[in-house]
Amino acid sequence: MFTKNAKAPERCRHPHRSYKKKKPLPHTPWKYLMNCPLVRKCFGLQLRSIEEPAGGAGGGVPAATCYDAECARTEAWLDENQEFVHDYFLRKATRQVVDAWLVSHATPPSAELASPSRAGSGATTPVRKISAHEFERGGLLKPLVTTVDGTPTFLGDQPHAAPSRPQRRSRHELRQLDEKELIFELVKDICNELEVRVLCHKILQNVSILLDADRGSLFLVQGEKAASPHPQNGRCLVSKLFDVCSKSTPEQMEHLEEIRIPWGSGIVGYVAESGEPVNIPDAYKDERFNHDIDQQTGYKTRSLLCMPIKDINGEVIGVAQVINKQNDGPFTANDEKVFASYLQFCGIGLRNAQLYERSQLEVKRNQVLLDLARMVFEEQSTIEHMVLRILTHTQSLIRCQRVQVLLVHEASKGSFSRVFDLEAGDETEPGTPRTSPYESRFPINIGITGYVATTGETVNIADAYLDARFDPSVDEGTGFKHNTILCMAIKNSEGRIIGVIQLVNKFDELLFTKNDENFVEAFAIFCGMGIHNTHMYEKAITAMAKQSVTLDVLSYHASATLDDAQRLRTLRIASSAHFSLHELDFDDIHMSDDDTLTACLRMFLDLDFVERFHIDYSVLCRWLLSVKKNYRNVTYHNWRHAFNVAQMMFAILTETQWWKIFGELECLALIIGCLCHDLDHRGTNNSFQIKASSPLAQLYSTSTMEHHHFDQCLMILNSPGNQILSHLSSDDYEKVVKVLEDAILSTDLAVYFSKRTSFIELVEQERCVTAEWGECEERRGLLRAMLMTACDLAAITKPWPVERRVAALVAGEFFRQGDLERQNLNLTPIDLMNRDKEDELPAMQVKFIDTICLPIYEAFAVLSPSLQPMLDRVKSNRAHWIELSNNDKNDYMDKEPERDKSSLSSHVEDTDTYEGDSSGAVSLSSETNFKYENLENPVVGLLANNALALTNQGKFNNVNDVN
């Protein structure tokens, strides 16, 4: 092989170099080897041209260098004699050669960006120290605190800065004014006051000035107008401004205890109920007067004038009362007139202040509920943690002795699967804070909780022992007595009852009010969604764990064994020339499975992927075996099909030198994509998956099988022992995976059609692939997608005997799917998959070539003259199909006399058989089946896994029918 007169090949087959004849080989091979630059390549040294920098999208691609044509033969010999190369390298390589090899194969360090640490889950959110009692209608609340950024909040302890108000005239100055001026001045004093507490204090001081009274009191109406069976919940009069004198301040009044007067009781109650004023010259002579108050305060009441405060609708909203005229005389009729006139303005101002207060209360209420909602939804890891937060915040909000959350049993609404409880004082227990609530500490009052769980009604009981549903035995021997109970259903987003929340014994012996019900009801909605979401989260975690175990098991069984990988590793790897891997008319009919695997290894070696990306050779061997193992034994879309697609991609990249355009990373992704593009194919297409409503169709709405192939590819790449990309940087890995995904999805004909027009227009404009293509991601992406389709359909470009052989295999798989559609789905298959229309296949094949194949191969022939033979063979095969379509015998399928098709039922009656099985591909005659019985598909698909079916009229069916 080292003779001078050896015939040189037409071109070099090494993808990194172009060879031209320079001078004959020396007669002595050893002398030649010592000076041959290819030997340096075998040492691992990448030779780069000084004039041409490394280019390509992948970066780091060696430039072309010219060598003698005999170098190709020498390189092939060296590839097949690695022991000699290794020995020669150890004896002859210099330090400079080793250093140059290290520099050329150095991997740039990955620029890993540290991900920001995840924010806390909020599990330690403090309990809001605010009670629902503060939201009682008509209550005299403190104003909202305003934060630095102007946001109103109730959570802070900042001192409230009262807004600046104009200074009111002194009492002496006011006494100098006449009656009209005085009323006008006092009306101005209250018209801009919106804080109820301050407004009421001003009203009392102003009426004292107007009527020359010693002191006054003001009561506000509280409660609903309708009668209530419980006095505490009915209408009443409430005051914290009692006996206000000229020197008292609102701050001083704030410290006084609240006074409640039942509706219609006493003088104030009478005025509120009747709406009429009462003027009493001598209080002790009126039987309605309560003498106990004077005894408690030490102040003697003489005269008294009490008058209702009404709003614009005439409804009583409060009662004002002045006591003891300064001159010890009674209040006159003129005093009543002035008092009534001023109170008209006061009624309007007081109603406005109450409306403003209610709006502020709603703001605070919304803040509380939003805060509670955030608390519920920010931590949904476990049901125990979720319920603990619900109990803690509910107890803090409603201020009661006990809170229970009972989760309804799924099988029986009247029973509970778990009962969580919290008692006042639990949060103050010493030791580590609890992360889960107590369970089943207290007896369950099944009468009330069961009623709520069954009916969904809210139960508010003022006295538990007076309610027939309450079981007194739950208190026996516990030292605890149920007094008031508020019980409410917890529902999920679908309105289904999933639990019950029960509050027992409100503090200060108060009853649970309507306000409490509103709060608990709103909070229960959030709790229901939170508990439901937590249940779903726990189920999802369990499902993910099961899935992880399943994937781990599948990954183990999907991976090739170490023994098989070791055996492949020890096999001799022949050269590319030996396998004819650079030939566009490649045929693997005589190759064994081991030959296909070693040929794949040769492609990886010749493209320098192993050295450039530091791929462990043993890992590569195991990965190839795992990929082969994950192809099912279907008639056509099997390992041989994938191998042929990869060979065609290798041949095109090296024949056209387009590997320089893509770069090493994208070339690596393309070869991997070709080998994996039909992983786990079931012998049925996308349309069948959709028609059969298979799990794959439910998982992927478009490009169903292609997405599945890609996912299987990633699963193998990430399986232990198969991680051939483990030495890539994070950026390079992401790029390879992105190109890999695009490449596999591009084998869907729907994607091909969406991109073909743009590609053909680009080809017509450019006419060739230039260096600018390597700098444009859009152009490279189009070229990659079209290359995947061209390689997937490449059987149509092979010599007629290969094309004819593959047509039989494809037709067999298609007819198999048609049988499944007819038997299992009760559908009539499209013509391409209809066994009854087998004789029409040649004509449909001609239309398939015209519509699908010719446009893409014509475009590639324009881009590179070296691909013209592919187009020529497509046209030649088209002529053969036309000849067959005109032949009445149509013996291209090696048909035998027609058999009873009922014999197929044994292959298709099981719904699981649509996964694909070569035993079911019965469209071939017995002779043909025998011929291909042990033959996996030798070439790339005639119609791929996506074919465009034709009707008898020549109109195309929906692409999805054949995808």
N, C-alpha and C positions, 0 to 999 in steps of 0.2 A: 504493500500500500504506500510505500515511500519511494517508489520508482519515479524517475524523472518524467517518463512518458505517460504517466497515468492521466486518464481523461478527467478533466475538471467538470464539475456540474455547472448548470447554467447560473445558479445563484446560491448564496449561502443560506443555510437554514437556521443559523443562530439569530435570535430576534434582536440581539444587541449590536450586531455588526453587519455591514454590507461588505461582501468580498469581491475583489477584482483581481484579475491575473496580473502579477507584478514580475515574478521571476521563477524559474524552475526550482524544485526542491533539491537540496544537496543529496548526494548519493548515500551519505552516512546518516541514518535516522537519529542516532544519539547526538551527533553534532548539530543536527537540525533542531532537535528538541531543546538543547541547551540555549539556542538563540531564538527559538520560536516564541513570539509574544503570546500565543495561545496557551503555552505552558504556564505562563504567568497567570493567565485567567484561571487555569485549573488549580493554581495555588490559592485562588480566591481573590486575586488582585483585579480590580475593575480598572480598565484602561479608559481614560477619558481624553478626548481631543482638546488641545489647548485653545483652538480656535472656536469650538462650539461648546458653550456652557451647558450644564445639565438642565433639562427642560421637562416639559410635561406637567400635567396637572398634579401628578403625585409627587413631583420633585425628586431629585436625586437620580434621574435616569441617565445612564451613560450615553455619550454621544457616539456616533458612528465612526469606526476606524477601518481603514482598508487593509486587507490581507490577501495573501496569495490564495488562489482557489483551493490548493491542496491543504490549506489550513483547515478547511471544513472537514476533510477526511481525517486529518490528524485529531481534530477535536472530537469527532465521533469515536475514534479509537480510544482516546483518553477517557471519554465518558464511560466506556465499557470496560476500562481497566483501571479502576480507582485504586487498587492496591499498588500498582506501579506508580501512579501519580502521588499517592501518599508517601511512598518510600522515596521517590525522587525529591519531593518537597523537603522532607526531613534532611536529606543529604545536601541539597543544592541551594535551598532558599537562603537569601541573605537577610540580615537584620533590617535593611531598608525595605525589602519586599514585605516582611511581616508588619513593619510600621505602616507601610502604605495600605496594607489590607485592613488594619485596625482603623485607620482614618476613614477609608472608603466605606466601611460597614458600621461606623459609629451611628447609633440612634440618638437623635436629639432628645434631650430630656423633656418630658412632658410638662407643660405649664399647668399644673393642677391648681385650680382655684378652690380655696377652702370655702366650703359651704357655710353660710352663717348658721350659727347654732339656733336651733329651733326655740321659738319663744315658749315660755312656760304655758302649760295647759290651763292655768288658772285654777288649779285644784285648791289653792290656798286663798281663794277669794274670801275676804272677810264678811262676816254676817252683818247685814245692814241694821244698825241700831235705830230702827224707826218702827213705830207701832201703827197698825191700821186704825187704832182708836183716834189718832191725830187727824184722820181724814173724815171724822164724823161730820155730817152736814150741819153747818151753822156753828161749828166749834170755833173758838177764838185761837187761831194758830199763830205761831211765830212766823214771821215772813221768811221767804226763801233766802238762803245765803247766796251771794254772787261771788264767783271765783274771779281770779285775776283776768282771765280771758273773757269775762262777761257771761259765762255759762251759769245759769241758775242750778243750784244743787242743794240737796238736803243733807249731804254726807259730811260736810266740813264742820269744823268747830270755830270757824273764823267769826269774830264779832260782827254783828250786823251794823253796817253804817247807814243810819237813817238819812234819807234825802234831805237836803237843806230846804227849809220852808221860810216864807216871809215871817218876820217877827210880829206876833200879835200885840195889839195895844194892851197896855196895862189895865187892870180893873178900874183904877181911878179915872183913866182917860175915857174908858167906855162909859162910865157913869155921867160924864159931862155931855154925852150925845143925847139928842132927842130920841124918841121911840123908833121912828122910821130909820134914822141913821144907825141906831144901835142894832136893829134887826138886820139891816143891810150889811153892816160890818160883821156880824156874827154869822150870817149866811156865807159871806165870802170866806170866812175862816174854815168852814166845813166843806165847801163845794169841791175843793181839789184833793180832799183827803180820801184815799182809797183803802186805807188799812182799818179794818173794822174796829179793832181794839182801841186805836187812837181816836177814831171818829166818835165812838160811843163816849169816850172820856170827854171829848170837846163838847159834845152835845150837852152832857150833864153840867159842865162848868158854865156853858153859855146860857142854858135855861136858868141856872141859879142866878146869873147876873141879870137876866131879863126880868125875873120874877122876884129878885131880891130875897132868894131863899138861902137857907143855911147849907143845905146839902141835898144830894139827889142820888137816885139809883136808876139803872136801866136794865131791863130784862129783854132778851131776844127769844123769839119763838123757835122751838126746836121740835122736830118730829113730824110725822105725816099727819095730814088733816083727817084722814079716816081713823075711826076708833080702833084701838089695838086691844087685844085681850090682856096684854101685859102693861101695867101702868108705866113701867120703866121705858117701854118702847113707844108709848103714845105721845101726844103733843104735850109739851111742857114749856115752862119759861125758865131760862138759864141766865145767870148773871155772875160775872166776876167783878162788876163795877157796882159795888153796894156801898152806900153812904160816902159818895164822892164829895169832897168839900173843895174850896177854892185853892187850898194849898197842896192837895194830893196830886200825885203824878201817875202816869200809866204804869211806870215801872213798879211803883209801890202797890198798885192794885193787882199786879200780876201775881203777887205772892199770896193773895187771899184765896181761900178755898171757894170752889164753885158752889153757888146756891141754886137749887132746883125747886121750883114751885109747880105742883101739879096744875093741870089745866082746869080753870074754874075755881081754884082754891084761893081763899083770901081776897084782899082788895085787888091785888095785881092780877090774880087769876080771873076775878070777875070782870075787870076792865078788858082783859084780853079776849074773854069769851063773848062779852056783850058788845064790845066796840064802843062803849060809852064812857065819857070821863067821870071821875069821882072827885068831888071837892068836899073834904071833911074838915070842919073848923076845929073839932076836938076828937082826936083819934080814939081816945079811951072810951068815948061814948058810942063808938061804932062796933057792933059785935063782930064784924069781919076782920077787925084789926087784931094782929097777933102780938100779945104783950110779951111773949118770950124773947123776942128780938131785943127789946129795950133792956130787959133784964141781963141778956148776954153782953150787950155792948156798953151798958151804963149810960146810955143816951136816952133822953125822954122826948118822945114824939108828941107834938101838940097838934099843929095843923098839917094837913097833907093834901096834895093835889096830884092825882094820878090820871094820866091820859094815854090813849093808844097811839102808836105810831103806825101809820098806814102807808102802803105804797101807792103807785099811780092807779092801781085797780081797786083800791079801797080795801085790800086785804091787810089784816093786822099782822105786822112783822115784828112788833115789839111793844113794850110798855115803858114809858118814862114817868118817873115819880120824883116830885120835889117835896121837901119836908121843912116845916118851920119857917114862916115868914120872919124876916129880920126884926120887924117892929112888934113881934109877938101877936100880931093880928092874923085873921084868917086870909086865905087867898080869895081875891075878889073876882067878880065876873069879868073885869077887864084883864085880870091875870089869865083867866081861862082863855080869853080871846087871843091874847098875845102868845100864850103857850101853844094853842092850836095852830096859829099862823106859822110859828117857827117850826113846829113839828112837821108841817107839810113839807118844808124844805128838807128837814132831817130825814123824813121817810124816803124821799127821792135819793138823797145822798147815801143813806144806809143801804137801800136796795142796790145801788150801783157798787158800793163797797162789797156787798155780799156776792154779787155777780163776779166782781173782780177776784174776790177770794176763792170762789168756786173754780174760776179759770186757773188760778194758781194751784189750787188743789189738784185739778186735773193734770196740770203739768207735772206736779210732784207724783201723782198717782201713775202717770205714764212712765216717769223716770223709774219708779219702783218696779213696775211690771217689766220694763225693758231690762232693768238690771237683773231681775229674777230670771227672765228669759235667757239672758246671756249666761247667767250662772248655770242654768239647766243645760244649755247646749254646748258650753265650752268644754265640758268633761263628760264623755259618755262611754268611758272605757268598760266599766262594770256596772251591773245593776245595783250592787251594794253601795258603791260610791255615789251613784246618782241619787238613790233614795236618801242617803245620809244628808246630802245637800238639800234635798227637798224638805226633810224633816227640820233641819236646823233653821233654814230661812223661814219656813212657815211658823215655827214656834216663836221666832223673833218678831215676825210681822204681826201675828194675831195676839201674841202675849197670852198663852194659856198654859195649863199645867202639863198636859200630855198631848202628843200628836202621834197618830198611827197611820201607816200606809199599808194596806192589805192588797196583795196582788191576787186577782181572781184566777182560779184554776181554769185552764183552757177547756177541760172536759165538763166542768160543772160550774155554772154561774153562781150557785148558792154557796160554794165553798171556796177557800182560799189556799193557794199553794205556799205562800210565804207571808209573814206578818212582821213588819219592822216598826219599831217604836222609839220615841224620844221623850224624856221627861225633863221638866225644868230643873236645871242644876247639873245635868249630865255633862254639859260643856265645861263646867268648872272643876271636874274631877281631876285630881293630880295624875301625873304620868304623861306618857306619850299621847298626843292627840289621836283620836280614833279615826280610822279610815273607812270603817264600815259601821252601820248602825246595830243596835241591839235587836235581837229577834225573839219574839214570842215570850217577852217577860211578863206581860199582863194578860189576864183573861180576855177573850174576845166576846164582845157583846153581839152575838150572831144575830139577834133579833133585829137590831137597827142596821148593822153593816150588811147583813144578808138582804134586808129589804132594799137598801140603796143599790147593792150590786145587782139585784134582780130587776128593779124598776128604773133605776137611773135617776130617781127623784132626790132632791135635796131635803135633808131632815134637819130642822133647827128646833131643839127642845130646850125650853126654859127650865123645866124641872124633870129630870130623868125619871124620878120615882112616880111621877104622875102619868107617864106614858106607858101604855100597855105593851109596847114593843120592847121595852127595857127589861132586862132580866136582873133583878136585885142581887141574885146569888153571885154575880161577878165581883161584888164588893166584899163578900163575906171573908173574913180572916185576912184581909189585905191591908186594913188601916187606911183605905182610900175610899172616898165616896164620890160617885158621879153626880154632879149637879146639872150643869149645862152641857149640851152636846151639839156640835155642828158636824154633820156627816154629808159627804158629797162624792159623787162618782167621778172617777178619772177615766177619760175616754181617749182613744187614739185618733189619728187623723181621719179614720174611716167612720168615726162615731161609735165604735164598738167599745163596750166597757171592759177595761183591762185591770181596774183596781178601784179602791175606795180610800179616801182620806178622811180621817176622823179626828176632830179636835175636842178636847174635854176640859171643862172648867176654865172659863176665861178669868184672868186675874181680877182682883178687886171686887169679886162677886158680881161682876157685870154679866149681862146677857150677850150672846152673839147677835150682832145687829145685821141689818140688811147690808150695811157697808162691808161687814166681815164676809157675808155671803158673796158679795160682788168680787171682793179681793180673792177669796179662795176659789171661786169659779174661774176667774181669769187665770189664776196661778195653776189651777188644775188642768187647764188646756195645755199650758206649756209642759206641765209635768207629764201629761199623757203622751205628748209627742216625744218628750225626752225619754220616757221609759220605753216607748215603742221603738225609738231609734236605737236605744241601748240594746234592746232585745235583737234588733236587726244587726247591730254591730257585732254582738256576741255570736250570732249565727254566721255572719260573714267571716269572723275570725276563725270559727270552727271549720267553715267550708274551705277557707284558705289553707288552714293547716292540713285538712284532708287532701286538698289539691296538691299541696307541697309534697306530702307523703306519696301521693299517686305519681306525681311528676318525677319524684326521686326514684320510685320503683320503675317507672317507664324509662327514665333516663338510663337506669342501670341495665335494663333488658334491651334497650335500644342501642346501647354502646357495644362495640365489638370487644371481644375478650383480649386480654393482654397477650395470650399465647398466639392468637391469630395475628396480632400486630407485630409480634416479635418474628413470626414466620415470614410475614411480608417484608419486614425490615431486612431480612437476610437474603432476599431474592436479588438476583443480578438484574440491574436496570439497564435494558438495552437503550441504544441511542434513538433519537427522534427519526433518523433516517431508516433505522431498522423497522420501526413501526409505521413509517410513512405518515407521521403526524402532521407534516406540513402540506400534505396533498389535499386539494379541495374535493377530489373524487374518492376520498378515503372510504374503505369498507372493512368492517370488523368481523366479517362472516367467519373467518378462520381463527379469530382470537379467543382464547380462553378467558375465564373471569380473572385469573391472575394476571394475564396479559393486559387486560383493561386497567387493572389497578396499577401495575408497574408503568403503563403508559401515562397514567395520570401523574404518577410521581415524576416521570421524565418531564412532563410539561411544567411542573412546579420547579424542577431543577433548572431547566433551560431558561425559564423566565426569571430565574435568580430570586424567586420568592423565599426559598429556604434560607439563603445567606442574608439577603437584604432585610428580612423581617424577623430573623433569628427564630425561625420555626423549628422546634424540636422534631427531628426526623421520625422518632418513634411516635410522637403525638400525631404527626401528619399521617403516618401509616394507619394508626388506629382511627383517626377521623375519616379517612377514605373508606375503611371497612365499615364504619358506623353508618356513613351515608349510603353505601351500597345495601346494608342490612335494612335500612328504613324505606327502601323501595319495595312495594308489594309485588307479588308474582302475578301481575296482570299481563294481558296479551301484548300491549304496546308501551304504555307509559311506565316503563320500568328502568332498571339501572342502565341497560344498554342504550336506551334513548338518551338518558342524561349524559352518559359518556360521549356519545356522538355529538351532542350539542356542544359539549366542552371542547372536543377535538376541532369542530368547525370554528369555534371562537379562537382557539389557539392558531389554527391555520390562517385565518383572516388577519389576526393581529400581526403575525410574523410576515405574512406575504405582502401586506400593504405597509408595514412599518408604522401602523397606527398606534402601536404601543407607546410611541413617543408622544402622541397627542394626548393620550389618556394618563400616562404616568403609571408608575408601579402600583400605587394604591388602588387606582380604579381598575387596572388590569387584574389585580388580585381579586377584587370584588366581582368582576365579570366572570372569571373562571370558577370561583366558588358558586356564584349565582347559576351558572350553567349546570354544574354538577348537582345542585340542590333545587332546581326550579320546578321539579315535579315530585318532590318528596311526599311519600305516603299517598300517592294518587290511587284512587279506588277503582279506576277503570270507567268512571262516569264523570260527566262534565258539570259545569256550574248550573246549567238549566235543570239537570236531573236533581241536584241537591235542593234547589228551590221548589221544584214540583213535589219532591218527597218530604219537604219540610224537615230536612235533616238538621241535627244540631249545628253542623257547620254553616248551613244557610241562616240559622238564627243568630249565629255568632258574627257572621260577616255578611253585610247586605250587598256589597259589590265585590267583584273579583273573588268570589267565595273560595275556590280551590287555591288560587294564587296566594291569598293571604294565609291560608293554612300551610302551604308549602314554605312560605317565608318564616312562619312561626316554628315549624319543624326544623328549619335550617338553624334558627337562633338557639333552639333547644339543644341541638347537637353541638353547636359551637360553644355553648356554655356548660356542657356536661363535663364532669371531671375526666381528665385523660384525653379530651378531644378539643382542648382550647388552643387552636392553632394561632389565634389572634392575641394571645395573652401578653406578648411582648410589645404590642403597639401602644403608643401613647394614647391618652384619652381622646384627644382631638382626632388622631388618625383612626382610632377605633370607631368613633362616631361617623366619620366620613365613609369608612368601608361599609358600615351597616346601612347608611343612607343609600349609597350606590347599590348595595346588595338588594335592598328592598325595591328600589326603582327597577332594577334589572328583572327581578322575579315577577313583579306586577306587570311589567311590559310584555310578558308572554300571553297576557289576556288580549284577545283580538279586539275587544272594545277599546282598550288603551291604544292598541296599534292604529285603529281607525282614527282615533282622536288626534294622533300626532303625525299621521302619514302626510297629510296635506302640507303642513308646515315644513316637513322634511323635504318633500319633493320640490317645493318652492325654493328652499335653501339650496338644494342641489342644482336646480336650473340657474340659480344666480351665481353660485360659486364655481361649479363644474369640477372642483377638486377639493380635497382636504388640505388646508394650509396650516401654517404654524399658528395663525390667529384662532383657529378652532380650539387649540389647547388652552388659550387664554379666556375663552368664553364658556362659562358653565352651561348656558342655554344650548349652545351648539353641541357641546360634548354630550349633554343629556339626551338630545334628540338622536345623535349618532349611536349612543349606547342602546337606547330603546329599540331603534331599528335593527341594530346588530343582533339583539336578542331574538327578535322575530325572524330575521333571516337565518339564524342558526337553528331556531326551533323548527322551521319549515324546510330545512335544508335537504331533506330526502328527495324533494322534487328536483334538486340540482344534481343528483347523482346519476350515474349511468343507468340506462333503462332496466337492466336486470335487477339492480338494487332497488330502484323505484318501484318496480312491479312487485318485488317480494314484500316491501314494506306496505304497499297498498293493501295486500291481503291481510296483514296483521292489523292495520288500522281499521279496515272494514270489519274484521272479526270483533274488535272491541266495540265499535259503534253498533253493530248488530246485537251484540250482547246487551248493550244499554237499551236498545229498542225493545228487545224481548222483556226486559225488566219493566219498562214503562207500560207495555201491553199487559203483562201478567199481574204486576203488583199495584200499579197506579191506574189501571183501566184506561189508558190513554193510547191514542194512535200516534206512533212515533213519526218524526219528520222523515222525509224521503231518504235522507242520507243515512238514517239509522233503521230504516225499514227493510227487513230481510225480504219482504215480498217484492221490493223494487231493486233488487240486487243488479238486475240487468241494466239499469239506468245509471249506474255509478260512473262508467266512462264519460258519459255526456256531462254529468255533474262535475266530474273531475276537471274537464276542460274549462268549464265556467269558473271553477274554483281557481284554476291557474290564471285565467284572464283577469279575475277580479282581485285576488289576494296576492298571488305570487309575482306575476310579471312586473307590476309597478315598483315593487321594492327591489327586485334584482336588477331591473333596468336602471334604477337610481344608483345602485352600488357599482354597476358597470361603468357609469359616467364618472363616479368619484375615483375609481381605481381601475385602470385597464387590466390589472392582474386578476380581477374578479369577473372578467368577461366570460371565461369558460363556464361559470355558474349559470349565467343567463343563456348561453348557447345550449346547455343541456336542458334547461327548463323548456326552451322552445322545441328541442328534439323530443322530449318526453310528451309535450303537448301534441305533437304530431302522432306519436304512438297511441295516445288516448283517443284522438280523433279516429284513427284507423280502427281501434277496438270498438268505438261507438258505432261505426258503420258495419261492423262484423256481426252478423246475426247470431253467431255461435257464442260470442262473448265468453270465451274460455279462459280469460285472464285469471279467473279465480280457481282454475283446475276443478271445475264443478263435477260432481257425480250426480247420478239420478236423484231427484228431490226426495227427501225423507219425510217421514211423518213428523210435523213440527210439534206434535203433542209430547214428543220425547223430551222437549226442552223444559217441560214443567218441573221436572226434578231439579233443574238448575235454578229456577227463578221463583219457586213458590215461597221460599224463605225470605222474609223481608230484609234479613241481614246480608243476603248474597249480593246486593248492589254495591257492596264494597269492592267488588272486583275479584275475579278468580279466573286464571287462565283455562281452567277446565271448562268454564262456561263459554268460551269463545268458540262456538261450534259453527260459525259461518263457513269455515273451510271444509273441504272434503276430507274424507278419511286419509287420503293420500297426502294431502297438503298438511293436515294435522300431524301426520306421522313425520313429515319432512321438517316441521317446525316444533315438534313436541318438546325437545330439550333446548330450543333456541330462544333466548331472550332477544328482544328487539335489537337489531344490529345497527340501526341508523336513526337519525333524527326524524321526527314525525312528518308524515306526509301531510296530515291535516292538523297536526299538533293537538293540544288538548282543547283548542278552540277552532272550530271549523265553521264556515259560512254555508249554511244549507241552501239548496236551490229547490224551488218547486218545479213542477212539470212545465209551467209557463215561463220558466227562466227568471222569475222574480225571487228575490232573496227573502228568506224568512228573517224574523228577528234574530239579531246576533246572539241574544241571550239563550236562544234555543240550542245553540251549538257550543256556547261557552261553558 
